[in-house]
Amino acid sequence: MTYSIIARDPDTGEFGVAVETRYFAVARYVPWAEAGVGVVATQSFTEAAYGPRGLDLMRAGSSAPEALAKLMSEDPQTPIRQAAMMDAQGRVAVHTGERCVYAAGHRVGLHCSAQANMMARESVPSAMVEAFESSSSGDLAERLLAACEAAEREGGDVRGKQSAALIVVPSQPSAKPWEDRVFDLRVDDHPQPVKELRRLLTYTRYHHRAEVATDRGMAGDGAFALAEFEACCAAFPDEPEFIFRRGLALAAAGRYPEAVQQLAELRAKHPNWIETLRRFARAGVIPATPEQIEALLAQS
């Protein structure tokens, strides 16, 4: 009772999966991805084991078609299952059981596969593939979301909307597998889950920018850091994290009147963050001493 898309970006090698349904917390069951291995979407009277077991098989050297065939051979309920897999070489396997609830079907496109069941219209998988293929200017996450938005325009799940998820992983695993997520977003219960997923994707992008800016600023590139914090604050003017970081960057650059003004804004909008600032200074995790912070706060 779900629609999903799995895909690979041939330029970056990233893999991704996006899904929406009228069911609570779809991220627990349908989308699975692992850097350097591939992606799985398992749905329609979902057997969640297809996800981890499919990744295990592909990690061990099976192609996506081989992995899916093995799992189906061991599953007596394949007529009601729907599943899709893509391996590290971009090979795709997809199955829509003959007893999946109408409207059900799938379509394999260029570097992607869309699958859906219990849809308002049979056109949903084709609309998703066409949207993915035509949005070639965006990154993989953007193209996956475009496909989900196309599915919604076709009516999506006949029951309505509730949850959605988006996972993107890099082409190769790192030495820190717990960090091998480009994006890992979920909306468990929302009247407009794909719209909320898009908001979270944008929000996440700006948090990534703020983290990079902080590192660059600590390394001495204050001009870059300030420009990035300006962009973050412009996009999310009430986000305390961005106001906080910009204030510190202004102080580090010696632009004290502006830093005081920024801290005054932080105090007005998020007063508890002033105490956070003091505690960070005492812990020595920001480039300012408690005395310097108190001097700035006294002027704000």
Buried (B, 14 or more C-beta within 10 A) or exposed (E): BBBBBBBBBEEEBBBBBBBBBBBEBBBBBBBBBBBBBBBBBBBBBBBBEBBEBBBEBBBEEBBBBBBBBBBBEEBEEBEBBBBBBBBBEBBBBBBBBEBBBEBBBBBBBEBBBBBBBBBBBEBBBBBBBBBBBEBEEEBBBBBBBBBBBBBBEBBBBBEEBBBBBBBBBBEEBEEEEEEBBBBBBBBBEBEBBBBBBBEBBEBBBBBEBBEEBBEBBEEEBBEBBBBBBBBBBEBBEEBBBBBBBBBBBBBBBEBBEBBBBBBBBBBEEBEEBBEBBBEBBEEEEBEBEBEBBEBBBEEB
